């Protein structure tokens, strides 16, 4: 896959990173027996839909190079990221493997999944990963986490407006929320604008791209936090999904 990494992300994993990706795949297969982590277990599908897709979402952050082979030096300033509703560890773990000077917090409300991820990060010797058990609605109201992160990642968690309500309160001013989607339309962008504005953000860009093996259409929404999120957001647990902005 080295050529595809280089052509699509202008980055090639080091031998060490390739080994970590392989071990991550083996850990996911093993963990799947107890935890039903993912339906994607075919090696090529795993590479495309979990590894490549995770890293493609942060492509705007990688333009300065990420310290793998055939790149320039890593981004000069270390960034603090949070992966909301991380599940099996995507996109957070591949990103932590890819960029060693990014600190990645994996947030999930399921204790068993977090326990699995802690074992995985230790086995892969990923010292730049932290874990956090909790619901995004509650964590977003806690002072030690609110307005703390440079980047919030959210993938396969809910509608875009719900994702925005989870992510923006956790960001510093100027921070970036990355919402991973499959299909997306211009009408959906217009509908999302009002919700994002209420949360102190703007839709900075929407990127459409095609996956390299199956030619599937994917989108990433990039929301920039430009003002303080009002204190009532995120609303209590369950409310964002029941009454989306």
Beta strands, then each sheet from edge to edge (+ up, - down):
strand 1: 80-84
strand 2: 103-108
strand 3: 129-133
strand 4: 149-155
strand 5: 171-181
strand 6: 201-210
strand 7: 217-225
sheet 1: 3+ 2+ 1+ 4+ 5+ 7- 6+
end
